[in-house]
Amino acid sequence: MKWLMRFIYTLALFAAWSVLAYFYVDHSLGSPKRDQPVPLEIQPGASTSDIGKRLYQQGLIRNDFFFTTYAWITGNGKGLKAGIYEIPPGMDIDGILNLITQGKQSTYTLTIPEGFTVEQIGDALEKRGRISKADFLEAVDNDSYNYPFLKELPEKSPERRHRLEGYLFPSTYNIPKRATAHDVVNLMLGQFETRMKQNSVNEKLKQKNLSLDKWVIVASLVEREGQVKSELPRIAGVIYNRLNKNMRLQIDATVQYARGEQKERLSYDDLKLKSAYNTYKIEGLPPGAIANPGEKALKAALNPERHKFLYYVTKKDGTGKHYFAETFDQHRTFIEKSKKTQTQNSAR
């Protein structure tokens, strides 16, 4: 009978460990409590293991170790589609997997180009007929959002046109058809936070003794000034060089933002516009960003090219590139060269 007792004891022990293992795995794949929707981006070509890591990074599961096995056993790991999703509060792992498998169902696609302003995003949403521009601006300026980085932004100020300008990350979004203006803003802020985490931005800002808001404002200037992506770090370097020498930035894009509408060519009267955003009139940076910069502009503002350039002017040869100069005399030479190129192109 001893062998029978040992057998029963072994079975009981095995059963107990199995129950414990089940609860452990269930807990690991469970979602921590949350009261806000969570943005989740699945990159094209991402493996099931990659998706598990993203779920863990976004706080949607407690541990990604068992995710691949679970997805395979349940059969939910097949057909997971790339895209940007909004995971509602309370959705469990099976619901998340089903949502990713369904892909774009019950959503509409909205592409926000790099350098779009808050106003332009509002226009794009209104054109889709889903959310009015007025509702979107209301959500931008007056709603509250639960992201830690927002605590580092200055309080509302009459001089700052839109407090969240610069923080609505440009990307292609799959937006639920029932999403409100608040939901859309929250989704875009979530993407900004995701990029911050992916690039360890907080640590780098501390190392450089650079504030979050200054970084974003500079990035927005870089985005609107640079047409050729390879030049963005060099343009960022010019901006920091001028700031370090207490030179006015004199950036045309800030005047365009101050005007509230784009003008093909600014006049001298435009440059005299009284505005906290007119860097021809003010010292230092404007009170807020002038656009929502993309990832390359943000990286350029965080890692500018080191050089001695203080000026730049477009070549006006159709390439979108600039001449860069260290001295004002050299800058004047490039301005004249640029004018001649423009005249020659116009005469053709």
Rosetta blueprint (number, residue, H / E / L):
1 M L
2 K H
3 W H
4 L H
5 M H
6 R H
7 F H
8 I H
9 Y H
10 T H
11 L H
12 A H
13 L H
14 F H
15 A H
16 A H
17 W H
18 S H
19 V H
20 L H
21 A H
22 Y H
23 F H
24 Y H
25 V H
26 D H
27 H H
28 S H
29 L L
30 G L
31 S L
32 P L
33 K L
34 R L
35 D L
36 Q L
37 P L
38 V E
39 P E
40 L E
41 E E
42 I E
43 Q L
44 P L
45 G L
46 A L
47 S L
48 T H
49 S H
50 D H
51 I H
52 G H
53 K H
54 R H
55 L H
56 Y H
57 Q H
58 Q L
59 G L
60 L L
61 I L
62 R L
63 N L
64 D L
65 F L
66 F L
67 F H
68 T H
69 T H
70 Y H
71 A H
72 W H
73 I H
74 T H
75 G L
76 N L
77 G L
78 K L
79 G L
80 L L
81 K L
82 A L
83 G E
84 I E
85 Y E
86 E E
87 I E
88 P L
89 P L
90 G L
91 M L
92 D L
93 I H
94 D H
95 G H
96 I H
97 L H
98 N H
99 L H
100 I H
101 T H
102 Q H
103 G L
104 K L
105 Q L
106 S L
107 T E
108 Y E
109 T E
110 L E
111 T E
112 I L
113 P L
114 E L
115 G L
116 F L
117 T L
118 V H
119 E H
120 Q H
121 I H
122 G H
123 D H
124 A H
125 L H
126 E H
127 K H
128 R L
129 G L
130 R L
131 I L
132 S L
133 K H
134 A H
135 D H
136 F H
137 L H
138 E H
139 A H
140 V H
141 D H
142 N H
143 D L
144 S L
145 Y L
146 N L
147 Y L
148 P H
149 F H
150 L H
151 K H
152 E H
153 L L
154 P L
155 E L
156 K L
157 S L
158 P L
159 E L
160 R L
161 R L
162 H L
163 R L
164 L L
165 E L
166 G L
167 Y L
168 L L
169 F L
170 P L
171 S L
172 T E
173 Y E
174 N E
175 I E
176 P E
177 K L
178 R L
179 A L
180 T L
181 A H
182 H H
183 D H
184 V H
185 V H
186 N H
187 L H
188 M H
189 L H
190 G H
191 Q H
192 F H
193 E H
194 T H
195 R H
196 M H
197 K H
198 Q H
199 N L
200 S L
201 V H
202 N H
203 E H
204 K H
205 L H
206 K H
207 Q H
208 K H
209 N L
210 L L
211 S L
212 L H
213 D H
214 K H
215 W H
216 V H
217 I H
218 V H
219 A H
220 S H
221 L H
222 V H
223 E H
224 R H
225 E H
226 G L
227 Q L
228 V L
229 K H
230 S H
231 E H
232 L H
233 P H
234 R H
235 I H
236 A H
237 G H
238 V H
239 I H
240 Y H
241 N H
242 R H
243 L H
244 N H
245 K L
246 N L
247 M L
248 R L
249 L L
250 Q L
251 I L
252 D H
253 A H
254 T H
255 V H
256 Q H
257 Y H
258 A H
259 R H
260 G L
261 E L
262 Q L
263 K L
264 E L
265 R L
266 L L
267 S L
268 Y H
269 D H
270 D H
271 L H
272 K L
273 L L
274 K L
275 S L
276 A L
277 Y L
278 N L
279 T L
280 Y L
281 K L
282 I L
283 E L
284 G L
285 L L
286 P L
287 P L
288 G L
289 A L
290 I L
291 A L
292 N L
293 P L
294 G L
295 E H
296 K H
297 A H
298 L H
299 K H
300 A H
301 A H
302 L H
303 N L
304 P L
305 E L
306 R L
307 H L
308 K L
309 F L
310 L L
311 Y E
312 Y E
313 V E
314 T E
315 K L
316 K L
317 D L
318 G L
319 T L
320 G L
321 K L
322 H E
323 Y E
324 F E
325 A E
326 E L
327 T L
328 F H
329 D H
330 Q H
331 H H
332 R H
333 T H
334 F H
335 I H
336 E H
337 K H
338 S H
339 K H
340 K H
341 T H
342 Q H
343 T H
344 Q H
345 N H
346 S H
347 A H
348 R L
